[in-house]
Amino acid sequence: MRRKLDNHELKQTGLWDSLTDGDRESFLYWAYVQDLAKWYILFHEGEKGDEVFVLVSGKVQLLQDVGENNETTVHLARPGEVLGERLLTGAMHYN
């Protein structure tokens, strides 16, 4: 289920203090909350991107392919962290 992010949830992410009033308004206009199943794949490295993710609750494991069908954890994201943020700087693909 997908729904709009509200001020209260944005405040809980830790991003609130780093945003101007205008940034908050814009962020809330575009932001949605979506509950995802365990092991849901947000994106693959190198894939064309069109969404930036802010973790509101839970954890997201960032994995990197190390060959021969093996992966290694490169980061464990926690609430308040932004994923895919390079897209905000004009990048076209997830890194």
Secondary structure as UniProt FT lines:
FT   STRAND          2..4
FT   HELIX           7..13
FT   HELIX           16..18
FT   HELIX           21..30
FT   STRAND          32..34
FT   TURN            38..39
FT   TURN            45..46
FT   STRAND          53..54
FT   STRAND          60..67
FT   TURN            68..69
FT   STRAND          70..77
FT   TURN            79..80
FT   STRAND          82..83
FT   HELIX           85..89
//
